[in-house]
Amino acid sequence: MNKHKIGGMMMDDYNQKWMYDGYYYRELNQSVRPSIVVSKHGDVTGDGVVDLVYLTAIKTPDSPFWRNITLVIINGRTQKQTHIQLKNNQGYNPTLFLGDVTGNKVNDILIISDTGGSGGAINAAVYSYINGRFQEIFNDSSFQSAFTYDVAYEQHYKASVISHKVNEKFVIDLTYKGQQYLSEIYTRDGKLIEPITGWVNPLSGLYPIDFNRDGTYELEAYQRIAGRYNADSLGYVQTVLRWNGSQFVPERQYVAIYGGEG
């Protein structure tokens, strides 16, 4: 890691001291001392001066799990420090991305960490500098509350995914799953042996992509579709989100399936 100043200290010195709410403490117990997980440079306040953005967290001993993940922004012009405790502030492999997702030509802050659950879910949040302060404009919990689905197996080797947010129905041809799989669910003439419902998992991927090549990133969200049980994957719901000036809205949505044998 390059040496950078943080509030008047070199980053190497920060590994010996840590700051919380403007005060410095020495902490001999390494298990409760936060450290810098990742850092980025970029103008996130729109004043034309590069700022320092980083995440601090406390690492669990003998584990890659981080807790108390905190976003810290140091204003490059004023050296003012802003500390933001994330709502979902624990997870694995915390990462940072700086890029304009709101279209105002100023970098926004995307934070992602893995939950470590069997469904591959992530924690995700986006912060933007609005009206002189950093505000959360996206989080995975709000996304999952807004995007709801019904998944059901249908007659003749099909499954349907109804997306209530966009008011669309997607139909998946299940024949790619193979004869053994289908024989457990359907009779020989393609009738369901019994009703089966599945579900759509929480957010498992969120990727900033500049689809229009205009300098503004859209966000592509991935959610895995589960069938009879969580490991029975039917495909993914992929949603492209764009900022409309006040919130992220779905620009388009797809369902993608796994390929079968050719």
C-alpha positions as CSV (number, residue, x, y, z in Angstrom):
1,M,0.0,0.0,0.0
2,N,1.3,3.5,-0.8
3,K,2.0,5.8,2.0
4,H,-0.6,8.6,2.2
5,K,-1.4,11.1,4.9
6,I,-4.5,10.5,6.9
7,G,-5.5,13.5,9.1
8,G,-1.8,14.5,9.3
9,M,-0.5,11.0,9.9
10,M,1.2,8.8,7.4
11,M,-0.7,5.7,6.7
12,D,2.0,3.5,8.2
13,D,1.6,5.5,11.4
14,Y,-2.1,4.7,11.3
15,N,-1.3,1.1,11.8
16,Q,0.1,2.0,15.2
17,K,-2.7,4.4,16.2
18,W,-6.3,4.4,15.3
19,M,-8.8,7.2,15.3
20,Y,-12.5,7.2,16.3
21,D,-14.7,10.3,16.6
22,G,-11.7,12.6,16.4
23,Y,-9.6,11.1,19.2
24,Y,-6.6,8.8,19.0
25,Y,-6.1,5.7,21.1
26,R,-3.5,3.1,21.5
27,E,-4.8,-0.4,21.6
28,L,-2.7,-3.3,22.5
29,N,-5.4,-5.8,21.8
30,Q,-5.2,-6.4,18.1
31,S,-8.5,-8.2,18.0
32,V,-10.4,-5.0,18.7
33,R,-8.3,-2.5,16.9
34,P,-9.7,-1.3,13.5
35,S,-7.4,-1.2,10.5
36,I,-7.6,0.1,7.0
37,V,-9.1,-2.6,4.7
38,V,-9.0,-0.7,1.4
39,S,-8.5,2.9,0.2
40,K,-9.2,4.9,-2.9
41,H,-8.5,8.4,-4.2
42,G,-10.9,10.5,-6.1
43,D,-13.0,13.7,-6.0
44,V,-16.2,12.7,-4.1
45,T,-17.2,16.2,-3.0
46,G,-17.2,17.9,-6.4
47,D,-14.8,20.7,-5.5
48,G,-12.1,19.5,-8.0
49,V,-9.7,18.3,-5.3
50,V,-8.9,14.6,-4.9
51,D,-10.2,13.2,-1.6
52,L,-9.1,10.1,0.3
53,V,-11.8,7.4,0.8
54,Y,-11.2,4.3,2.8
55,L,-12.8,1.5,4.9
56,T,-11.8,0.6,8.4
57,A,-12.9,-2.6,10.2
58,I,-12.0,-5.0,12.9
59,K,-10.8,-8.4,11.7
60,T,-12.0,-11.5,13.5
61,P,-9.0,-13.5,14.7
62,D,-8.1,-16.5,12.5
63,S,-10.9,-15.6,10.1
64,P,-11.3,-13.4,7.0
65,F,-14.5,-11.9,8.6
66,W,-14.6,-8.2,9.2
67,R,-16.9,-6.3,11.6
68,N,-17.6,-2.7,12.4
69,I,-16.9,-1.7,8.8
70,T,-16.8,2.1,8.7
71,L,-16.6,4.4,5.7
72,V,-14.1,7.3,6.2
73,I,-13.8,10.3,3.8
74,I,-11.0,12.9,4.2
75,N,-11.7,16.0,2.3
76,G,-8.7,16.8,0.2
77,R,-9.2,20.6,0.4
78,T,-10.3,21.0,4.1
79,Q,-8.9,17.8,5.6
80,K,-12.3,17.4,7.3
81,Q,-13.0,13.8,8.2
82,T,-16.3,12.1,7.8
83,H,-17.0,8.7,9.5
84,I,-20.1,6.7,8.4
85,Q,-21.0,3.5,10.2
86,L,-22.5,1.2,7.6
87,K,-26.0,-0.3,8.2
88,N,-24.8,-3.7,7.2
89,N,-21.3,-3.3,8.7
90,Q,-19.9,-6.8,8.7
91,G,-18.8,-9.3,6.1
92,Y,-16.0,-10.7,4.0
93,N,-13.8,-9.0,1.4
94,P,-15.0,-5.4,1.8
95,T,-14.4,-3.4,-1.4
96,L,-14.7,0.2,-2.6
97,F,-15.5,1.6,-6.0
98,L,-15.5,5.3,-6.9
99,G,-17.4,6.4,-10.0
100,D,-20.3,8.6,-11.1
101,V,-23.6,6.8,-10.8
102,T,-25.8,9.8,-10.4
103,G,-24.8,11.7,-13.6
104,N,-23.5,14.9,-11.9
105,K,-19.9,14.3,-12.9
106,V,-18.8,13.6,-9.3
107,N,-17.6,10.3,-8.0
108,D,-20.0,8.4,-5.9
109,I,-19.0,5.6,-3.4
110,L,-20.0,2.0,-3.9
111,I,-19.2,-0.4,-1.0
112,I,-19.7,-4.2,-1.3
113,S,-18.9,-7.1,1.1
114,D,-19.8,-10.8,1.0
115,T,-22.1,-12.1,3.7
116,G,-20.6,-15.6,3.6
117,G,-24.0,-17.3,3.4
118,S,-24.8,-20.3,1.2
119,G,-26.8,-18.1,-1.2
120,G,-23.8,-15.9,-2.0
121,A,-25.5,-12.8,-0.9
122,I,-23.7,-9.5,-0.6
123,N,-24.0,-6.3,1.4
124,A,-24.1,-3.2,-0.8
125,A,-24.4,0.5,-0.3
126,V,-23.9,3.6,-2.4
127,Y,-23.1,7.0,-0.9
128,S,-23.3,10.3,-2.7
129,Y,-22.4,13.9,-1.7
130,I,-25.7,15.8,-1.8
131,N,-26.4,19.2,-0.4
132,G,-23.1,19.4,1.5
133,R,-23.2,15.9,3.1
134,F,-22.8,12.3,2.3
135,Q,-26.1,10.4,1.9
136,E,-26.9,6.8,1.4
137,I,-28.8,6.5,-1.9
138,F,-28.8,2.7,-2.3
139,N,-28.6,-0.3,0.0
140,D,-29.2,-4.0,-0.5
141,S,-32.0,-4.2,2.1
142,S,-34.1,-1.5,0.4
143,F,-33.5,-3.1,-3.0
144,Q,-34.7,-6.5,-1.8
145,S,-37.8,-5.0,-0.2
146,A,-38.7,-3.2,-3.5
147,F,-38.0,-6.1,-5.8
148,T,-40.2,-9.1,-5.0
149,Y,-40.9,-12.2,-7.1
150,D,-43.0,-15.3,-7.3
151,V,-41.4,-18.5,-8.7
152,A,-43.5,-21.5,-9.6
153,Y,-43.0,-24.7,-11.6
154,E,-45.5,-25.0,-14.4
155,Q,-46.7,-27.8,-16.6
156,H,-44.6,-29.2,-19.5
157,Y,-41.1,-28.6,-18.0
158,K,-41.3,-24.9,-17.4
159,A,-40.9,-22.5,-14.4
160,S,-42.2,-19.0,-14.2
161,V,-40.7,-16.0,-12.5
162,I,-43.1,-13.1,-11.9
163,S,-41.3,-9.8,-11.1
164,H,-43.8,-7.5,-9.3
165,K,-41.6,-4.4,-9.6
166,V,-41.5,-4.3,-13.4
167,N,-44.8,-6.3,-13.7
168,E,-43.4,-8.9,-16.1
169,K,-43.4,-12.7,-16.3
170,F,-40.4,-14.7,-17.4
171,V,-40.7,-18.3,-18.4
172,I,-37.8,-20.7,-18.1
173,D,-37.6,-23.9,-20.2
174,L,-36.3,-26.5,-17.7
175,T,-35.4,-29.2,-20.3
176,Y,-31.8,-28.1,-20.0
177,K,-31.7,-29.5,-16.5
178,G,-31.7,-33.0,-17.9
179,Q,-34.0,-36.1,-17.8
180,Q,-33.1,-37.3,-14.3
181,Y,-34.0,-33.9,-12.8
182,L,-37.3,-33.6,-14.8
183,S,-38.4,-37.2,-13.9
184,E,-38.4,-36.2,-10.2
185,I,-40.9,-33.4,-10.8
186,Y,-43.0,-34.4,-13.8
187,T,-44.9,-37.4,-15.1
188,R,-43.9,-38.9,-18.5
189,D,-46.5,-36.7,-20.3
190,G,-45.1,-33.4,-18.7
191,K,-47.6,-33.0,-15.8
192,L,-46.4,-31.8,-12.5
193,I,-46.4,-34.5,-9.8
194,E,-47.2,-31.9,-7.2
195,P,-47.1,-28.1,-7.0
196,I,-43.6,-26.6,-6.5
197,T,-42.6,-23.1,-5.7
198,G,-39.2,-21.6,-5.7
199,W,-37.8,-18.1,-4.8
200,V,-35.4,-15.4,-5.8
201,N,-32.4,-15.0,-3.5
202,P,-31.1,-11.7,-2.1
203,L,-28.7,-9.6,-4.0
204,S,-25.6,-11.6,-5.0
205,G,-23.8,-9.1,-7.3
206,L,-23.9,-5.4,-8.0
207,Y,-21.7,-4.2,-10.9
208,P,-21.1,-0.6,-12.1
209,I,-21.2,-0.6,-15.9
210,D,-21.3,2.4,-18.2
211,F,-23.7,0.9,-20.8
212,N,-24.2,4.1,-22.6
213,R,-20.5,5.1,-22.6
214,D,-21.5,8.6,-21.4
215,G,-19.4,8.7,-18.2
216,T,-22.3,7.7,-15.9
217,Y,-22.4,4.2,-14.5
218,E,-25.5,2.1,-14.3
219,L,-25.7,-0.6,-11.7
220,E,-26.4,-4.2,-12.8
221,A,-27.9,-6.3,-10.0
222,Y,-27.8,-10.1,-9.9
223,Q,-30.2,-12.3,-7.9
224,R,-30.1,-16.1,-8.1
225,I,-33.3,-18.0,-8.7
226,A,-33.7,-21.1,-6.6
227,G,-36.0,-24.0,-7.4
228,R,-36.9,-26.9,-5.0
229,Y,-34.0,-26.0,-2.6
230,N,-31.3,-23.3,-2.5
231,A,-28.6,-25.3,-4.4
232,D,-31.2,-26.0,-7.1
233,S,-30.3,-23.0,-9.2
234,L,-32.6,-22.1,-12.1
235,G,-30.7,-19.0,-13.3
236,Y,-30.4,-15.3,-12.4
237,V,-32.6,-12.3,-12.4
238,Q,-30.4,-9.4,-13.9
239,T,-31.7,-5.9,-13.3
240,V,-30.1,-2.7,-14.8
241,L,-30.6,0.2,-12.5
242,R,-30.2,3.9,-13.4
243,W,-30.4,7.0,-11.2
244,N,-33.5,9.2,-12.1
245,G,-32.5,12.2,-10.0
246,S,-34.0,10.9,-6.7
247,Q,-33.6,7.1,-6.7
248,F,-32.4,4.1,-8.7
249,V,-35.1,2.7,-11.0
250,P,-35.1,-0.4,-13.2
251,E,-34.2,0.4,-16.7
252,R,-34.5,-3.2,-17.9
253,Q,-34.6,-6.7,-16.4
254,Y,-33.7,-10.1,-17.8
255,V,-33.7,-13.7,-16.6
256,A,-30.5,-15.6,-17.6
257,I,-30.2,-19.4,-17.4
258,Y,-27.3,-21.8,-17.3
259,G,-26.3,-23.6,-20.5
260,G,-26.8,-27.3,-21.0
261,E,-24.9,-29.8,-22.9
262,G,-24.7,-29.1,-26.7
